[in-house]
Amino acid sequence: MMAAPFAALRHYLPPWLQHYRRTDFAPDVLASLTLTLLLIPQSLAYALLAGLPPQVGLYASIAPGIVYALTGTSSLLAVGPVALASVMTAGALAGLAPVASADYVALAALLAIISGGLRVLLASLRFGFVANFLSASVVGGFIAGSALLIIAGQLPTLLGVTGVQGATFWQVLRNLLRALPGFNPLVLSIALSSLLALIACKAWGGRLLARLGLPAARADLLGRTAPVFVVGGAALVVAMLDWDGPGGVAVIGALPLRWPGVHIPLVSVDAALQLLPAALAISLVGFVDSIAVAQSLAIKRREKIDPDRELRALGLANLAAGMTGGYPVSGSFGRSAANSQAGARTQLANVFGSLWMLAVVLFASSAFARLPLAALSATIVLAVWQMLDLSILRLARRYDRRDALVFAATALCVLFLGAVNAILVGVVFALLLFIWRTSKPHMAIVGRLPGTEHFRNVQRHRVETQPQILAVRIDESLYFANVRFVTNQLAAWINEQAEVRHLLLIMSAVNAIDVSALEGLRELNRGLEEQGVALHLAEIKGPVMDKLVGSGFLAELSGRVYLSGHEALQALETVPTPDFAI
C-alpha cells in the first residue's frame, strides 16, 4: 500500500535520479573530487574577473549546482561561474557601484535573480526558441571579442599595475600604457612562471604522465587539474619568500569562514530596472552556451535534452545563485568535459562537488589567503585564450562573407561598446542580414527533364518547356519583405514572354505565407487575369494549404491547384487558352 505514493513521487524526480544505480555512486563521488579541484581556482578567478570579492565565486559554486542537478535534463552539465557570464556581469555593473563594494555584490546577486527569473518566465511560455536569434556568427564574434576584452582586463593584474580602469578594450590599453612604467617585477615573474607552467602542463603534462604508466584518459584528466597545483605552488613560493608584504605581490587575502545563507539582496527599484537589458543578454548568451554544451555531451550518451526544461533549470540555478550570495552562472564546457572524463555518470557528481565547495567555504577558505592574484589571472588568460576560436570566421569568409561581417561587427562591438550592448547589436545585425537575404529569394524558371516527372532550372539543365506555360519554382517562404520582389519578377517574366497563358508557381520550398504575401498573390492573380493569363499553384505544403483554404484565396484563383508540377504540366498542355473577359 505504501509503494503507490512513492511510485507517484518518482515521476517528479530528475531523470538521472529515477534510474540511479548503486554502481554509479563510487564513480560519481570520485569525479566530484576532480570537479572540485577544477572549480576552486576557477571560482576565485572568475569572481575577480566580474569585479567581485573572490569568495563570491565560491558561493556561486554551491547552490546552483545542486538546483540544476535536481531540475535539468543533462546528466553531466556542470553549472557554476564561467568567463562569459563574469565579463558580462562586470560590464553590466560598471558605473553602478564601486567595484567589490557591498552595493556591487548586492547588484551582482540581483542580476543573477533577474536573469534567472527571465529564464523561468521564458521557459514557462515555451520560449526556448528565442536563443535561435543568436546566430553562429553572432555567438562566435561575441566570444572572440569577449576573449580579447578579458585578456586586456587581466594585463594590469599580470603586470602588478594598479589604478588601471576602463569601460572598453581601448580605454584599458590606453590607461595601461600610461601606468606601465610602474609595473612590479615580482608580480610579472609570478604571472609569467604561472602562465608557462600552465601551458607546459596542458601541452605535455598528460603525455608525460602517460609515459610514466598512467592510462591515457587518467593522465589527461590529471593534466586538466594542473591549475590548482600551479596556483598552489605560486602561493607556496609567495609564502616562503614573504613576497606579499607592502609593495610586493598582491594576494587574495583572508576570506570569511562562512556561507551567507539564503537572502534576497536589497537594492533600489531604479537599479533593478537598469539591470534588465543586461539580465536579458546574460540569459540568452548563458542559455545558448549551456545548451550547446549539454547537447554535445548528450549525443555521446544518447540522451535527450529538452531546451525549455534546460532554460527553466538554468533560471532556477541563477535564482539560487543570487539568493545565496553569488552572481550569474552558466554551464561550463571545460568542467563538464572534465566531469565526463573523470567517470561521472550522473548529476550526483555535481551535487557532491557543490557539497565539497560548501565544506571548503566553511572550513578551509583561509587556505587561499596567500594565493597571488597574478597566478589566478594567468589561469583566466589561458582558459580564455582557448575560447578564441576563429574557425567560424574562416568558414564564414569562405561560405558567405556577409556572415563574416556579422562576426567582425559583433566582436568589435564587444571591444568598443561592451559585452552587453554587443549582444543586442549582434542580434540586430543578424536579423537585418536575414531580412536582406530573404528579401530577394531565389526563383527559377523550370522545365521537365525528358522522360521523367522531375522539374529543374532551365539555366542549369536541358529540360522540356511549353511556350504557353511558364513554370516558376519559388525557393523561399513568402512574407512582407520579399513579396514585392517576387511579384515584380513574375510580372517581368510574363511581359518578356507574350505567348504565355498559364503561370504555374511550384511552391515546394514555401513553408509559410503571411498576410502581406497573400495580398500580393491576390493582386498578382487579378493582374494576370486582366492580361488573359491564368495563375496555377502546385506542390503546396499542408499547413500552407490550410491557411490558403481558410483565407478564401483559392476561390478567387483564376487557375487550379495541382498536387505536383508534373500533374499540372500534363493538365495544362491540353487546356485551351483561357478566355477571360478583358
GUTOR-459162 format. One record per residue (C-alpha): residue number from 1; residue in one letter; y, x, z. Coordinates in steps of 0.2 Angstrom, whole numbers, always signed. Example, Ala and Ser with C-alpha at 12.3 -4.5 7.8 and 13.67 -1.06 7.14 Angstrom:
NODE nunu lummi     Y     X     Z
NODE    1     a   -22   +62   +39
NODE    2     s    -5   +68   +36
//
This chain:
NODE nunu lummi     Y     X     Z
NODE    1     m    +0    +0    +0
NODE    2     m   +12   +14    +3
NODE    3     a    +9   +23   -14
NODE    4     a   +18   +10   -24
NODE    5     p   +36   +13   -16
NODE    6     f   +33   +32   -18
NODE    7     a   +27   +29   -36
NODE    8     a   +43   +19   -40
NODE    9     l   +54   +33   -32
NODE   10     r   +46   +46   -43
NODE   11     h   +55   +39   -58
NODE   12     y   +72   +44   -50
NODE   13     l   +67   +62   -48
NODE   14     p   +71   +75   -61
NODE   15     p   +58   +78   -74
NODE   16     w   +53   +95   -68
NODE   17     l   +50   +88   -50
NODE   18     q   +40   +74   -56
NODE   19     h   +26   +85   -63
NODE   20     y   +28  +100   -51
NODE   21     r   +13  +111   -49
NODE   22     r    +8  +122   -34
NODE   23     t    +5  +136   -46
NODE   24     d   +24  +136   -51
NODE   25     f   +30  +139   -33
NODE   26     a   +27  +158   -32
NODE   27     p   +35  +162   -49
NODE   28     d   +50  +151   -46
NODE   29     v   +53  +160   -29
NODE   30     l   +51  +177   -37
NODE   31     a   +63  +173   -51
NODE   32     s   +76  +166   -39
NODE   33     l   +77  +183   -31
NODE   34     t   +81  +191   -48
NODE   35     l   +93  +177   -52
NODE   36     t  +102  +181   -35
NODE   37     l  +104  +199   -39
NODE   38     l  +112  +195   -55
NODE   39     l  +123  +181   -48
NODE   40     i  +131  +191   -34
NODE   41     p  +141  +204   -44
NODE   42     q  +145  +191   -57
NODE   43     s  +151  +178   -45
NODE   44     l  +163  +190   -36
NODE   45     a  +169  +197   -53
NODE   46     y  +172  +180   -62
NODE   47     a  +181  +174   -47
NODE   48     l  +193  +188   -48
NODE   49     l  +194  +185   -67
NODE   50     a  +200  +167   -63
NODE   51     g  +213  +174   -51
NODE   52     l  +204  +168   -35
NODE   53     p  +198  +177   -20
NODE   54     p  +181  +184   -23
NODE   55     q  +172  +173   -10
NODE   56     v  +176  +158   -21
NODE   57     g  +164  +164   -34
NODE   58     l  +150  +164   -21
NODE   59     y  +155  +146   -15
NODE   60     a  +154  +141   -34
NODE   61     s  +136  +148   -35
NODE   62     i  +129  +137   -21
NODE   63     a  +130  +118   -23
NODE   64     p  +132  +117   -42
NODE   65     g  +115  +125   -45
NODE   66     i  +107  +113   -33
NODE   67     v  +116   +97   -40
NODE   68     y  +112  +102   -58
NODE   69     a   +94  +105   -54
NODE   70     l   +92   +88   -47
NODE   71     t  +101   +79   -62
NODE   72     g   +99   +90   -78
NODE   73     t   +86   +89   -91
NODE   74     s   +84  +108   -94
NODE   75     s   +70  +117   -84
NODE   76     l   +79  +134   -85
NODE   77     l   +98  +132   -87
NODE   78     a  +107  +142   -73
NODE   79     v  +124  +134   -69
NODE   80     g  +137  +144   -60
NODE   81     p  +153  +154   -63
NODE   82     v  +155  +161   -81
NODE   83     a  +168  +171   -90
NODE   84     l  +175  +157  -101
NODE   85     a  +177  +145   -88
NODE   86     s  +185  +158   -77
NODE   87     v  +198  +164   -90
NODE   88     m  +202  +146   -94
NODE   89     t  +205  +142   -76
NODE   90     a  +217  +157   -74
NODE   91     g  +226  +150   -90
NODE   92     a  +227  +133   -83
NODE   93     l  +234  +138   -66
NODE   94     a  +246  +151   -72
NODE   95     g  +263  +147   -65
NODE   96     l  +257  +133   -54
NODE   97     a  +255  +143   -38
NODE   98     p  +254  +162   -33
NODE   99     v  +238  +170   -38
NODE  100     a  +224  +170   -25
NODE  101     s  +235  +159   -13
NODE  102     a  +229  +144    -4
NODE  103     d  +238  +132   -16
NODE  104     y  +230  +142   -30
NODE  105     v  +212  +140   -23
NODE  106     a  +215  +121   -20
NODE  107     l  +221  +119   -38
NODE  108     a  +206  +128   -44
NODE  109     a  +195  +116   -34
NODE  110     l  +204  +101   -40
NODE  111     l  +202  +107   -58
NODE  112     a  +183  +108   -56
NODE  113     i  +184   +90   -49
NODE  114     i  +194   +83   -63
NODE  115     s  +184   +92   -76
NODE  116     g  +168   +86   -68
NODE  117     g  +175   +68   -67
NODE  118     l  +179   +68   -85
NODE  119     r  +162   +74   -90
NODE  120     v  +154   +60   -79
NODE  121     l  +165   +47   -87
NODE  122     l  +162   +53  -105
NODE  123     a  +143   +53  -101
NODE  124     s  +144   +35   -94
NODE  125     l  +152   +30  -111
NODE  126     r  +139   +40  -120
NODE  127     f  +152   +51  -127
NODE  128     g  +142   +67  -128
NODE  129     f  +146   +67  -147
NODE  130     v  +164   +72  -143
NODE  131     a  +158   +90  -142
NODE  132     n  +154   +89  -160
NODE  133     f  +173   +91  -163
NODE  134     l  +172  +109  -158
NODE  135     s  +165  +117  -175
NODE  136     a  +156  +133  -175
NODE  137     s  +172  +142  -182
NODE  138     v  +182  +135  -168
NODE  139     v  +170  +140  -154
NODE  140     g  +167  +157  -162
NODE  141     g  +186  +160  -164
NODE  142     f  +189  +154  -146
NODE  143     i  +175  +165  -139
NODE  144     a  +181  +180  -148
NODE  145     g  +199  +178  -143
NODE  146     s  +194  +175  -125
NODE  147     a  +184  +191  -125
NODE  148     l  +199  +201  -131
NODE  149     l  +210  +192  -118
NODE  150     i  +198  +195  -104
NODE  151     i  +196  +214  -108
NODE  152     a  +215  +216  -109
NODE  153     g  +217  +207   -92
NODE  154     q  +204  +219   -85
NODE  155     l  +213  +235   -91
NODE  156     p  +226  +236   -76
NODE  157     t  +211  +235   -63
NODE  158     l  +201  +248   -73
NODE  159     l  +216  +260   -73
NODE  160     g  +222  +256   -55
NODE  161     v  +239  +250   -61
NODE  162     t  +247  +236   -50
NODE  163     g  +260  +223   -54
NODE  164     v  +255  +220   -72
NODE  165     q  +256  +202   -77
NODE  166     g  +257  +192   -92
NODE  167     a  +253  +175   -99
NODE  168     t  +247  +181  -116
NODE  169     f  +237  +196  -123
NODE  170     w  +253  +205  -130
NODE  171     q  +263  +202  -113
NODE  172     v  +249  +210  -104
NODE  173     l  +248  +225  -116
NODE  174     r  +266  +227  -116
NODE  175     n  +268  +227   -97
NODE  176     l  +253  +239   -95
NODE  177     l  +261  +252  -107
NODE  178     r  +276  +252   -96
NODE  179     a  +266  +254   -80
NODE  180     l  +253  +266   -87
NODE  181     p  +262  +282   -80
NODE  182     g  +257  +276   -63
NODE  183     f  +238  +275   -66
NODE  184     n  +226  +280   -52
NODE  185     p  +214  +294   -57
NODE  186     l  +201  +289   -44
NODE  187     v  +201  +271   -50
NODE  188     l  +199  +277   -68
NODE  189     s  +185  +288   -63
NODE  190     i  +176  +274   -54
NODE  191     a  +179  +262   -69
NODE  192     l  +173  +275   -82
NODE  193     s  +157  +280   -72
NODE  194     s  +153  +262   -69
NODE  195     l  +155  +257   -87
NODE  196     l  +145  +272   -93
NODE  197     a  +131  +268   -81
NODE  198     l  +130  +250   -86
NODE  199     i  +130  +255  -104
NODE  200     a  +116  +268  -101
NODE  201     c  +106  +255   -91
NODE  202     k  +107  +242  -105
NODE  203     a  +103  +254  -119
NODE  204     w   +90  +265  -111
NODE  205     g   +85  +258   -94
NODE  206     g   +72  +246  -100
NODE  207     r   +64  +259  -111
NODE  208     l   +64  +272   -98
NODE  209     l   +55  +260   -85
NODE  210     a   +43  +255   -99
NODE  211     r   +38  +274  -101
NODE  212     l   +36  +275   -83
NODE  213     g   +22  +262   -84
NODE  214     l   +30  +246   -81
NODE  215     p   +26  +231   -93
NODE  216     a   +40  +229  -106
NODE  217     a   +45  +212  -100
NODE  218     r   +47  +218   -82
NODE  219     a   +56  +234   -87
NODE  220     d   +68  +224   -97
NODE  221     l   +71  +212   -83
NODE  222     l   +75  +226   -71
NODE  223     g   +87  +233   -83
NODE  224     r   +96  +217   -83
NODE  225     t   +99  +218   -64
NODE  226     a  +107  +235   -66
NODE  227     p  +125  +228   -62
NODE  228     v  +120  +225   -44
NODE  229     f  +114  +243   -42
NODE  230     v  +129  +251   -51
NODE  231     v  +141  +241   -41
NODE  232     g  +132  +245   -25
NODE  233     g  +132  +264   -30
NODE  234     a  +150  +263   -33
NODE  235     a  +153  +255   -16
NODE  236     l  +142  +269    -8
NODE  237     v  +152  +283   -16
NODE  238     v  +169  +275   -11
NODE  239     a  +162  +273    +7
NODE  240     m  +155  +290    +8
NODE  241     l  +171  +299    +1
NODE  242     d  +183  +287   +10
NODE  243     w  +192  +283    -6
NODE  244     d  +198  +266    -1
NODE  245     g  +212  +271   +10
NODE  246     p  +231  +269    +6
NODE  247     g  +234  +274   -12
NODE  248     g  +216  +275   -15
NODE  249     v  +203  +264   -24
NODE  250     a  +206  +245   -22
NODE  251     v  +191  +236   -14
NODE  252     i  +186  +218   -11
NODE  253     g  +189  +219    +7
NODE  254     a  +182  +209   +21
NODE  255     l  +176  +192   +16
NODE  256     p  +175  +177   +28
NODE  257     l  +157  +174   +35
NODE  258     r  +157  +155   +32
NODE  259     w  +154  +142   +20
NODE  260     p  +169  +130   +18
NODE  261     g  +158  +114   +18
NODE  262     v  +162   +98    +9
NODE  263     h  +180   +93    +7
NODE  264     i  +192   +87    -6
NODE  265     p  +207   +98    -9
NODE  266     l  +224   +90    -6
NODE  267     v  +237   +93   -19
NODE  268     s  +252   +83   -27
NODE  269     v  +249   +70   -40
NODE  270     d  +261   +79   -52
NODE  271     a  +250   +95   -50
NODE  272     a  +234   +85   -54
NODE  273     l  +242   +77   -69
NODE  274     q  +247   +94   -76
NODE  275     l  +229   +99   -75
NODE  276     l  +222   +85   -86
NODE  277     p  +223   +94  -103
NODE  278     a  +216  +110   -96
NODE  279     a  +202  +100   -87
NODE  280     l  +198   +91  -104
NODE  281     a  +197  +108  -113
NODE  282     i  +186  +116  -100
NODE  283     s  +175  +100  -100
NODE  284     l  +172  +102  -119
NODE  285     v  +170  +120  -120
NODE  286     g  +159  +121  -105
NODE  287     f  +148  +107  -112
NODE  288     v  +146  +115  -129
NODE  289     d  +142  +132  -122
NODE  290     s  +129  +124  -109
NODE  291     i  +121  +113  -122
NODE  292     a  +119  +127  -134
NODE  293     v  +110  +137  -121
NODE  294     a   +99  +123  -114
NODE  295     q   +94  +118  -132
NODE  296     s   +89  +136  -136
NODE  297     l   +78  +138  -121
NODE  298     a   +71  +120  -124
NODE  299     i   +65  +125  -141
NODE  300     k   +54  +139  -134
NODE  301     r   +47  +127  -121
NODE  302     r   +46  +112  -132
NODE  303     e   +56  +102  -121
NODE  304     k   +69   +88  -125
NODE  305     i   +87   +90  -120
NODE  306     d   +97   +74  -118
NODE  307     p  +115   +78  -122
NODE  308     d  +123   +63  -112
NODE  309     r  +112   +67   -97
NODE  310     e  +117   +85   -98
NODE  311     l  +135   +80   -99
NODE  312     r  +133   +70   -83
NODE  313     a  +124   +83   -74
NODE  314     l  +137   +97   -78
NODE  315     g  +150   +84   -72
NODE  316     l  +141   +82   -56
NODE  317     a  +139  +100   -54
NODE  318     n  +158  +103   -56
NODE  319     l  +162   +89   -44
NODE  320     a  +150   +98   -31
NODE  321     a  +159  +115   -35
NODE  322     g  +176  +108   -32
NODE  323     m  +171   +99   -16
NODE  324     t  +163  +115    -9
NODE  325     g  +177  +127   -11
NODE  326     g  +173  +133   -29
NODE  327     y  +180  +131   -46
NODE  328     p  +174  +126   -63
NODE  329     v  +157  +131   -68
NODE  330     s  +146  +130   -83
NODE  331     g  +129  +136   -90
NODE  332     s  +126  +154   -91
NODE  333     f  +116  +161  -106
NODE  334     g  +113  +178   -98
NODE  335     r  +107  +171   -81
NODE  336     s   +97  +158   -90
NODE  337     a   +88  +170  -101
NODE  338     a   +85  +182   -86
NODE  339     n   +78  +167   -76
NODE  340     s   +66  +163   -90
NODE  341     q   +61  +182   -92
NODE  342     a   +59  +183   -73
NODE  343     g   +45  +170   -74
NODE  344     a   +54  +155   -68
NODE  345     r   +45  +139   -73
NODE  346     t   +56  +125   -66
NODE  347     q   +73  +122   -59
NODE  348     l   +66  +126   -41
NODE  349     a   +71  +144   -45
NODE  350     n   +89  +139   -47
NODE  351     v   +88  +129   -31
NODE  352     f   +81  +144   -21
NODE  353     g   +94  +155   -30
NODE  354     s  +108  +144   -23
NODE  355     l  +100  +144    -5
NODE  356     w   +99  +163    -6
NODE  357     m  +118  +163   -10
NODE  358     l  +121  +152    +5
NODE  359     a  +112  +165   +16
NODE  360     v  +122  +179    +8
NODE  361     v  +139  +169   +12
NODE  362     l  +134  +165   +30
NODE  363     f  +126  +182   +35
NODE  364     a  +129  +196   +23
NODE  365     s  +146  +194   +15
NODE  366     s  +153  +208   +25
NODE  367     a  +142  +220   +15
NODE  368     f  +154  +218    +0
NODE  369     a  +170  +224    +9
NODE  370     r  +170  +241    +1
NODE  371     l  +165  +236   -17
NODE  372     p  +178  +244   -29
NODE  373     l  +187  +231   -40
NODE  374     a  +186  +244   -54
NODE  375     a  +167  +243   -54
NODE  376     l  +167  +224   -54
NODE  377     s  +179  +225   -69
NODE  378     a  +168  +236   -78
NODE  379     t  +154  +223   -76
NODE  380     i  +166  +210   -83
NODE  381     v  +171  +221   -98
NODE  382     l  +153  +224  -103
NODE  383     a  +147  +206  -101
NODE  384     v  +162  +200  -111
NODE  385     w  +161  +213  -125
NODE  386     q  +143  +206  -128
NODE  387     m  +152  +189  -131
NODE  388     l  +162  +197  -145
NODE  389     d  +151  +191  -159
NODE  390     l  +159  +191  -176
NODE  391     s  +144  +186  -186
NODE  392     i  +151  +168  -188
NODE  393     l  +167  +176  -195
NODE  394     r  +157  +186  -208
NODE  395     l  +146  +171  -213
NODE  396     a  +162  +160  -215
NODE  397     r  +170  +174  -226
NODE  398     r  +155  +174  -237
NODE  399     y  +152  +155  -237
NODE  400     d  +169  +146  -235
NODE  401     r  +185  +156  -232
NODE  402     r  +193  +141  -225
NODE  403     d  +181  +141  -210
NODE  404     a  +186  +160  -208
NODE  405     l  +204  +155  -207
NODE  406     v  +200  +142  -193
NODE  407     f  +190  +156  -184
NODE  408     a  +205  +168  -185
NODE  409     a  +218  +155  -181
NODE  410     t  +209  +149  -165
NODE  411     a  +207  +167  -160
NODE  412     l  +225  +171  -162
NODE  413     c  +230  +155  -153
NODE  414     v  +220  +161  -138
NODE  415     l  +229  +178  -138
NODE  416     f  +247  +171  -141
NODE  417     l  +246  +153  -133
NODE  418     g  +232  +155  -120
NODE  419     a  +214  +149  -119
NODE  420     v  +218  +130  -115
NODE  421     n  +230  +127  -129
NODE  422     a  +219  +137  -142
NODE  423     i  +206  +124  -140
NODE  424     l  +217  +109  -144
NODE  425     v  +225  +119  -159
NODE  426     g  +207  +124  -165
NODE  427     v  +201  +106  -164
NODE  428     v  +216  +100  -174
NODE  429     f  +213  +114  -187
NODE  430     a  +195  +109  -189
NODE  431     l  +199   +91  -191
NODE  432     l  +213   +94  -204
NODE  433     l  +201  +105  -213
NODE  434     f  +188   +92  -213
NODE  435     i  +200   +79  -220
NODE  436     w  +206   +91  -233
NODE  437     r  +188   +94  -239
NODE  438     t  +183   +76  -239
NODE  439     s  +199   +70  -247
NODE  440     k  +193   +76  -264
NODE  441     p  +175   +73  -264
NODE  442     h  +163   +80  -277
NODE  443     m  +160   +67  -291
NODE  444     a  +149   +69  -306
NODE  445     i  +146   +60  -322
NODE  446     v  +127   +59  -323
NODE  447     g  +113   +55  -336
NODE  448     r   +95   +53  -336
NODE  449     l   +83   +68  -338
NODE  450     p   +72   +64  -353
NODE  451     g   +56   +57  -349
NODE  452     t   +60   +54  -330
NODE  453     e   +69   +42  -318
NODE  454     h   +80   +56  -311
NODE  455     f   +99   +57  -314
NODE  456     r  +108   +74  -315
NODE  457     n  +125   +81  -318
NODE  458     v  +129   +81  -337
NODE  459     q  +138   +98  -335
NODE  460     r  +123  +106  -327
NODE  461     h  +108   +98  -336
NODE  462     r  +103   +92  -353
NODE  463     v  +102   +73  -350
NODE  464     e  +102   +56  -359
NODE  465     t  +118   +46  -359
NODE  466     q  +124   +29  -367
NODE  467     p  +141   +28  -374
NODE  468     q  +144   +11  -367
NODE  469     i  +138   +16  -349
NODE  470     l  +147   +28  -338
NODE  471     a  +136   +33  -323
NODE  472     v  +145   +42  -309
NODE  473     r  +137   +49  -293
NODE  474     i  +149   +50  -278
NODE  475     d  +144   +63  -266
NODE  476     e  +154   +58  -250
NODE  477     s  +157   +44  -239
NODE  478     l  +172   +34  -244
NODE  479     y  +187   +32  -232
NODE  480     f  +206   +31  -231
NODE  481     a  +209   +49  -235
NODE  482     n  +199   +50  -251
NODE  483     v  +198   +33  -259
NODE  484     r  +214   +35  -269
NODE  485     f  +207   +51  -277
NODE  486     v  +190   +43  -281
NODE  487     t  +198   +28  -289
NODE  488     n  +211   +38  -299
NODE  489     q  +197   +50  -305
NODE  490     l  +186   +35  -311
NODE  491     a  +201   +27  -320
NODE  492     a  +204   +43  -329
NODE  493     w  +186   +45  -335
NODE  494     i  +187   +27  -341
NODE  495     n  +203   +30  -350
NODE  496     e  +195   +45  -359
NODE  497     q  +180   +35  -365
NODE  498     a  +186   +20  -373
NODE  499     e  +169   +14  -378
NODE  500     v  +163   +12  -360
NODE  501     r  +160    -6  -355
NODE  502     h  +149    -3  -339
NODE  503     l  +154    +8  -324
NODE  504     l  +139   +12  -313
NODE  505     l  +143   +20  -296
NODE  506     i  +127   +29  -289
NODE  507     m  +130   +29  -270
NODE  508     s  +115   +38  -263
NODE  509     a  +126   +50  -254
NODE  510     v  +138   +37  -247
NODE  511     n  +135   +34  -229
NODE  512     a  +150   +24  -224
NODE  513     i  +164   +14  -232
NODE  514     d  +179   +10  -221
NODE  515     v  +192    -5  -224
NODE  516     s  +204    +6  -234
NODE  517     a  +190   +12  -246
NODE  518     l  +183    -6  -248
NODE  519     e  +201   -12  -253
NODE  520     g  +201    +2  -265
NODE  521     l  +185    -3  -273
NODE  522     r  +191   -21  -274
NODE  523     e  +207   -15  -283
NODE  524     l  +196    -5  -295
NODE  525     n  +185   -19  -298
NODE  526     r  +199   -30  -303
NODE  527     g  +207   -17  -314
NODE  528     l  +191   -14  -323
NODE  529     e  +189   -32  -326
NODE  530     e  +205   -33  -334
NODE  531     q  +200   -19  -346
NODE  532     g  +183   -28  -350
NODE  533     v  +173   -15  -340
NODE  534     a  +160   -21  -328
NODE  535     l  +158   -12  -311
NODE  536     h  +140   -10  -305
NODE  537     l  +133    -1  -289
NODE  538     a  +116    +7  -287
NODE  539     e  +106   +16  -273
NODE  540     i  +117    +9  -258
NODE  541     k  +110   +13  -241
NODE  542     g  +105    -1  -230
NODE  543     p  +119    +0  -217
NODE  544     v  +132    +1  -231
NODE  545     m  +124   -14  -240
NODE  546     d  +125   -24  -224
NODE  547     k  +144   -21  -222
NODE  548     l  +147   -25  -241
NODE  549     v  +137   -41  -240
NODE  550     g  +147   -46  -224
NODE  551     s  +164   -42  -232
NODE  552     g  +161   -54  -247
NODE  553     f  +165   -40  -259
NODE  554     l  +148   -42  -268
NODE  555     a  +153   -60  -273
NODE  556     e  +168   -53  -281
NODE  557     l  +159   -39  -290
NODE  558     s  +160   -40  -309
NODE  559     g  +143   -32  -312
NODE  560     r  +127   -31  -302
NODE  561     v  +119   -21  -288
NODE  562     y  +104   -11  -293
NODE  563     l   +90    -3  -282
NODE  564     s   +91   +13  -292
NODE  565     g  +100   +22  -306
NODE  566     h   +85   +21  -317
NODE  567     e   +83    +2  -314
NODE  568     a  +102    +0  -318
NODE  569     l  +101   +10  -334
NODE  570     q   +86    +0  -340
NODE  571     a   +95   -16  -337
NODE  572     l  +112   -11  -344
NODE  573     e  +105    -4  -360
NODE  574     t  +100   -21  -366
NODE  575     v  +115   -30  -358
NODE  576     p  +128   -36  -371
NODE  577     t  +146   -30  -369
NODE  578     p  +154   -41  -355
NODE  579     d  +166   -54  -361
NODE  580     f  +180   -55  -348
NODE  581     a  +195   -67  -350
NODE  582     i  +210   -55  -353
//
